[in-house]
Amino acid sequence: MSPQPLVPEPSRMRAGDADRDAILSVIQDAFANGRLSTAEVSERQERALTSVYTDELLPIVVDLPEGQAVAARWGVPAPQQRFAASPVPDTGDTRFVVMSGRDYALRPGETWVRNVVIMGGDTIDTTPAFGPGVTVTIHADMVMGGHTIRVPAGVQVLDECQGIMNGNTITKNARGDGSNGTLVLTGTAFMAGHTVKLAKRS
């Protein structure tokens, strides 16, 4: 039997030449304004040219002020939420949070969250996912937004985000010693940041 052709997931939109050209223009403008080095321009151009879906394009320029117009112009639909049996693998789809947000909790075994956040943010309870030796990574590319993240006692928080005029706020009582796991915050941000708090049940 011949293999069935691969069909794209309906929740993702394929990128066209006009979409890629818009991102390439942003990269060029950022280079002209001194925000990117030659090496960074080449790397981002390569990512743009090889992107298949629109949700792969926006993270390339989300940390650039020149990219805000593109982000505001694109009405990118949020991917449909998928549910899987526990444990959840440590990779996942990108969720778009645009001028909105919701409250939800991670599931046991869920160790990877990836978002693009534009003028919005979720409230995320990470408690069910943590335990001794567990590492949970929340990767968010943010523009004027950010999440409220609740962690249980004993969780060490590592802030590895990079950006412009941004900063994550980690409240004093949420700074654990790592005995109950580690939360790693990654991604890029422009005038944005998360707030990490101790979960109420802790």
SERO-4910 file (N, C-alpha, C, O; in steps of 0.05 Angstrom, whole numbers):
BEGIN
 pado doro    nc1    nc2    nc3   cac1   cac2   cac3    cc1    cc2    cc3    oc1    oc2    oc3
  Met    A     17    -24      0      0      0      0     18     25      0     37     27     16
  Ser    A     12     44    -18     28     68    -19     22     86      5      0     87     14
  Pro    A     43    100     15     39    117     38     19    140     32     19    150     10
  Gln    A      4    147     52    -15    169     49      0    196     50     19    199     66
  Pro    A     -8    215     33      5    241     34      0    255     60    -21    253     72
  Leu    A     21    270     69     18    285     94      0    308     91      2    323     71
  Val    A    -18    312    109    -37    334    108    -32    353    131    -31    344    154
  Pro    A    -28    379    127    -22    397    149    -45    398    169    -68    394    162
  Glu    A    -38    403    194    -58    405    215    -76    429    208    -65    450    201
  Pro    A   -102    427    211   -120    449    204   -116    474    221   -124    496    213
  Ser    A   -104    471    245   -101    494    263    -78    512    255    -74    533    267
  Arg    A    -62    504    236    -38    519    227    -42    530    199    -53    516    182
  Met    A    -33    554    195    -36    567    169     -9    567    154     12    574    166
  Arg    A     -9    558    129     16    558    114     24    586    106      7    603     99
  Ala    A     50    592    107     60    618    100     63    621     70     70    601     56
  Gly    A     59    644     59     63    650     31     87    668     27     99    677     46
  Asp    A     93    674      2    116    691     -4    113    719      8    132    731     18
  Ala    A     88    729      8     83    756     19     89    756     49     99    776     60
  Asp    A     82    734     63     87    733     92    117    733     97    126    747    115
  Arg    A    131    717     82    161    715     86    174    742     79    192    751     93
  Asp    A    164    755     57    175    781     50    171    802     71    188    819     76
  Ala    A    148    801     85    142    820    107    163    817    129    172    836    141
  Ile    A    169    792    136    188    786    157    216    794    148    231    806    164
  Leu    A    223    789    123    250    797    113    253    827    113    275    837    119
  Ser    A    232    842    108    233    871    109    238    881    137    253    900    141
  Val    A    225    868    156    229    876    184    258    871    192    271    888    205
  Ile    A    269    848    184    297    842    191    316    862    179    335    871    192
  Gln    A    311    870    154    328    890    140    326    917    154    347    930    158
  Asp    A    302    925    162    299    951    176    313    950    203    326    970    210
  Ala    A    311    928    217    325    926    243    355    927    240    369    939    256
  Phe    A    365    915    218    394    917    213    402    945    207    423    955    216
  Ala    A    386    959    191    392    987    184    392   1005    208    406   1025    209
  Asn    A    375    998    229    374   1014    253    394   1005    274    394   1015    297
  Gly    A    411    986    267    433    978    285    425    958    306    439    955    326
  Arg    A    402    945    303    393    926    324    404    898    320    405    882    339
  Leu    A    412    891    296    421    864    290    449    865    278    456    883    263
  Ser    A    465    845    284    491    842    271    487    827    244    466    817    238
  Thr    A    508    827    228    507    814    202    501    784    206    485    772    190
  Ala    A    513    772    226    508    743    231    479    738    239    467    719    230
  Glu    A    468    756    256    440    753    264    421    756    241    401    742    238
  Val    A    428    775    223    411    779    199    410    754    182    389    745    173
  Ser    A    434    742    177    435    718    161    419    695    173    405    681    159
  Glu    A    422    692    200    408    670    213    378    674    212    363    655    207
  Arg    A    369    698    216    340    703    216    329    702    188    306    692    184
  Gln    A    344    711    168    335    709    141    332    679    133    313    672    119
  Glu    A    350    663    141    349    634    135    324    622    147    310    606    135
  Arg    A    318    629    172    295    618    186    269    627    171    250    612    168
  Ala    A    269    653    163    245    663    149    240    649    122    218    641    116
  Leu    A    262    645    108    259    633     81    252    603     82    240    593     63
  Thr    A    258    590    104    252    561    106    227    556    123    220    533    127
  Ser    A    214    577    133    189    573    149    167    563    131    163    573    108
  Val    A    151    545    141    129    533    126    103    545    135     84    549    119
  Tyr    A    100    550    162     75    560    173     79    588    185    101    596    192
  Thr    A     57    603    186     58    631    195     66    632    225     79    652    233
  Asp    A     60    612    241     67    613    269     97    608    273    107    610    296
  Glu    A    112    602    252    141    600    253    154    626    246    178    630    252
  Leu    A    139    645    235    151    670    225    151    692    247    172    705    251
  Leu    A    129    695    262    128    717    281    149    716    303    160    737    310
  Pro    A    156    692    314    177    692    334    204    702    324    221    709    340
  Ile    A    209    702    298    234    711    287    238    741    292    261    750    295
  Val    A    216    756    293    219    786    295    204    797    320    202    821    322
  Val    A    194    779    337    177    789    359    193    806    379    182    822    394
  Asp    A    220    803    379    237    819    398    246    845    385    262    860    397
  Leu    A    236    852    361    245    876    347    222    896    346    200    889    339
  Pro    A    227    922    353    206    942    350    195    944    322    172    950    318
  Glu    A    212    939    302    203    941    274    183    919    268    168    921    248
  Gly    A    182    898    285    163    876    280    136    880    291    118    864    286
  Gln    A    132    901    307    106    905    320     83    910    300     61    900    304
  Ala    A     89    924    279     68    930    259     59    904    246     35    900    241
  Val    A     78    886    240     71    860    228     54    844    247     34    832    240
  Ala    A     63    843    273     48    828    293     20    838    296      1    822    299
  Ala    A     16    865    295    -11    876    298    -28    871    274    -52    868    276
  Arg    A    -15    870    251    -30    867    226    -39    838    221    -60    834    209
  Trp    A    -24    819    231    -31    791    226    -52    782    246    -48    784    270
  Gly    A    -74    773    236    -94    760    254    -89    731    255   -102    715    241
  Val    A    -69    722    270    -60    694    271    -78    679    289    -80    685    313
  Pro    A    -92    658    280   -110    643    297    -94    626    317    -73    615    310
  Ala    A   -104    623    341    -91    607    361    -95    578    354   -117    569    347
  Pro    A    -74    561    355    -77    533    350    -96    520    370    -97    528    393
  Gln    A   -111    500    361   -129    486    378   -114    471    400    -93    460    395
  Gln    A   -125    472    424   -113    458    447   -114    428    443   -135    417    436
  Arg    A    -92    415    447    -91    386    445    -89    373    472    -75    384    490
  Phe    A   -102    351    476   -101    337    501    -89    309    497    -96    295    478
  Ala    A    -70    302    514    -57    276    511    -56    262    538    -58    275    559
  Ala    A    -54    236    537    -53    221    561    -26    228    576     -6    232    563
  Ser    A    -27    228    602     -3    233    618     15    208    616      5    186    615
  Pro    A     42    212    615     56    237    615     56    251    588     55    238    567
  Val    A     57    278    589     58    293    564     87    297    556    104    303    573
  Pro    A     93    293    530    121    297    521    130    326    525    113    344    527
  Asp    A    157    330    526    167    356    532    169    374    507    185    393    507
  Thr    A    154    369    487    152    387    464    122    393    460    105    377    468
  Gly    A    116    415    446     88    421    442     84    443    421    103    454    411
  Asp    A     59    449    416     52    469    396     55    497    408     54    500    432
  Thr    A     58    516    390     59    544    399     30    554    403     13    552    385
  Arg    A     25    566    426     -1    579    432      2    609    429     21    621    440
  Phe    A    -15    622    414    -15    650    410    -34    663    430    -57    656    432
  Val    A    -23    683    445    -39    697    465    -39    727    456    -19    741    461
  Val    A    -60    735    443    -61    762    431    -84    778    444   -107    772    440
  Met    A    -76    798    460    -96    815    474   -117    799    488   -140    805    488
  Ser    A   -107    777    501   -126    759    515   -110    743    536    -86    748    540
  Gly    A   -123    724    548   -110    707    568   -130    688    580   -154    693    579
  Arg    A   -120    667    593   -137    648    606   -123    636    630    -98    638    632
  Asp    A   -138    624    648   -127    611    672   -126    581    666   -146    569    657
  Tyr    A   -103    568    670   -102    539    667    -79    528    683    -61    543    692
  Ala    A    -79    502    687    -58    488    702    -44    468    684    -56    456    667
  Leu    A    -18    466    688     -3    445    673    -11    418    683    -20    415    706
  Arg    A     -7    398    666    -14    371    674     11    356    684     33    363    676
  Pro    A      7    335    700     30    320    709     46    309    684     34    298    666
  Gly    A     72    313    684     88    304    662     92    325    641    108    321    622
  Glu    A     77    348    642     80    369    622    104    387    629    103    401    650
  Thr    A    124    386    613    149    400    620    157    421    600    179    433    602
  Trp    A    140    427    580    148    446    559    123    462    551    103    451    543
  Val    A    125    489    553    104    507    545    116    527    526    137    539    532
  Arg    A    104    532    503    114    551    484     92    570    475     71    561    467
  Asn    A     97    597    478     77    617    472     89    640    456    113    645    457
  Val    A     71    653    440     77    680    430     56    698    443     32    694    440
  Val    A     65    718    458     48    734    474     49    763    464     70    775    464
  Ile    A     26    774    456     25    802    446      3    816    461    -21    811    457
  Met    A     11    835    479     -8    851    494    -29    833    508    -53    838    507
  Gly    A    -19    812    521    -37    794    535    -21    777    555      2    782    560
  Gly    A    -34    756    565    -20    738    583    -39    719    597    -62    725    602
  Asp    A    -29    695    603    -44    674    617    -37    674    647    -16    685    655
  Thr    A    -53    661    662    -46    654    690    -42    624    691    -61    609    687
  Ile    A    -18    616    696    -10    587    694     -3    576    721     15    586    734
  Asp    A    -17    556    730    -11    542    754      7    518    747     -3    499    734
  Thr    A     32    518    755     50    497    747     51    475    768     66    455    764
  Thr    A     36    477    790     38    459    812     36    429    804     53    413    813
  Pro    A     16    421    788     13    393    782     37    381    767     41    357    768
  Ala    A     53    397    754     75    387    738    100    383    754    118    369    745
  Phe    A    102    395    777    128    395    792    130    372    812    111    360    821
  Gly    A    155    367    818    163    347    837    193    347    838    206    359    821
  Pro    A    205    333    857    235    332    859    247    322    833    240    302    822
  Gly    A    267    337    823    281    330    799    268    338    773    279    333    752
  Val    A    244    350    774    229    357    750    238    385    741    240    404    757
  Thr    A    243    388    715    248    414    703    226    421    683    221    406    665
  Val    A    214    444    687    193    454    669    204    479    655    213    498    669
  Thr    A    201    480    629    210    504    613    186    518    602    169    506    588
  Ile    A    184    544    607    164    561    594    178    580    576    192    598    585
  His    A    174    576    550    187    593    529    166    612    518    145    603    507
  Ala    A    171    638    520    151    657    511    166    680    496    184    692    507
  Asp    A    157    685    472    166    709    457    144    730    461    121    726    453
  Met    A    151    752    474    131    771    484    134    799    474    157    809    471
  Val    A    112    812    469    112    841    462     90    853    480     67    849    476
  Met    A     99    870    499     81    884    517     60    865    529     36    870    529
  Gly    A     70    843    540     53    823    553     69    805    571     93    810    576
  Gly    A     57    785    582     71    766    599     51    750    616     28    758    619
  His    A     60    728    627     43    710    642     46    716    672     66    726    682
  Thr    A     25    708    687     27    705    716     31    675    721     13    659    714
  Ile    A     54    667    732     61    639    735     62    632    765     76    645    780
  Arg    A     47    612    773     46    604    801     62    578    804     57    559    789
  Val    A     80    578    823     96    554    828     92    544    857     86    560    875
  Pro    A     96    518    862     94    508    889    120    514    904    140    522    893
  Ala    A    119    511    930    143    516    947    166    497    939    161    474    931
  Gly    A    190    507    941    214    491    935    223    490    906    242    476    900
  Val    A    210    506    889    217    506    861    237    529    856    232    552    863
  Gln    A    260    522    844    280    542    837    272    554    810    264    540    792
  Val    A    274    580    807    266    594    782    291    605    769    306    621    781
  Leu    A    296    597    744    319    607    729    309    625    707    293    616    690
  Asp    A    317    650    707    308    669    687    329    672    665    350    683    669
  Glu    A    323    661    641    341    662    618    329    677    595    338    675    572
  Cys    A    309    694    600    297    710    579    315    733    571    332    742    586
  Gln    A    313    741    546    329    763    535    310    782    521    290    774    509
  Gly    A    317    808    522    300    827    508    307    856    514    329    862    524
  Ile    A    289    874    506    293    902    508    271    914    527    248    909    524
  Met    A    280    929    547    262    942    566    242    921    578    218    926    579
  Asn    A    253    899    586    236    878    597    247    868    623    270    875    631
  Gly    A    232    853    637    242    841    662    221    823    675    197    831    676
  Asn    A    229    800    684    211    782    698    212    789    728    233    795    739
  Thr    A    189    787    741    188    792    770    183    766    784    163    752    780
  Ile    A    202    759    802    200    734    817    196    742    846    215    752    859
  Thr    A    173    738    857    168    746    885    186    731    904    194    708    898
  Lys    A    192    743    927    211    731    946    203    703    955    220    685    956
  Asn    A    177    699    961    169    673    972    167    652    950    162    629    956
  Ala    A    170    660    924    170    640    902    198    631    895    201    615    876
  Arg    A    218    641    909    246    634    902    254    609    919    265    612    941
  Gly    A    248    586    908    254    561    923    283    552    920    299    564    906
  Asp    A    289    531    934    317    520    934    321    498    914    343    487    913
  Gly    A    301    491    898    304    470    878    297    442    888    299    423    873
  Ser    A    289    440    913    283    413    924    258    401    912    253    377    913
  Asn    A    241    419    899    216    409    887    216    414    857    195    415    845
  Gly    A    240    417    845    241    421    816    252    448    808    258    465    825
  Thr    A    254    452    782    265    477    771    247    488    749    239    473    731
  Leu    A    241    513    750    226    527    728    246    544    712    260    561    724
  Val    A    247    539    686    265    555    669    249    573    651    231    563    636
  Leu    A    254    599    652    240    618    635    258    626    612    280    636    617
  Thr    A    249    621    587    265    628    564    248    644    544    224    646    547
  Gly    A    262    655    524    247    670    503    258    698    501    277    706    513
  Thr    A    244    714    484    252    741    479    228    759    487    205    751    486
  Ala    A    235    784    494    214    802    503    220    831    496    243    839    496
  Phe    A    199    846    490    201    875    485    180    889    503    156    885    498
  Met    A    190    904    522    171    917    541    152    897    553    127    901    552
  Ala    A    162    875    563    145    853    572    159    838    594    182    843    601
  Gly    A    144    820    607    156    803    628    135    787    643    112    794    643
  His    A    144    765    655    127    748    672    127    758    701    145    772    709
  Thr    A    107    749    715    107    752    745    104    724    756     85    710    751
  Val    A    124    715    772    124    689    784    117    691    813    129    706    828
  Lys    A     96    676    822     86    678    849     84    650    861     83    630    846
  Leu    A     84    648    887     80    623    901     50    615    898     32    632    903
  Ala    A     45    590    891     18    581    888      4    582    915     16    578    936
  Lys    A    -22    589    915    -37    593    939    -38    568    957    -37    571    981
  Arg    A    -39    545    944    -40    520    960    -14    515    975    -14    498    994
  Ser    A      8    529    968     33    525    981     35    543   1006     55    543   1020
***
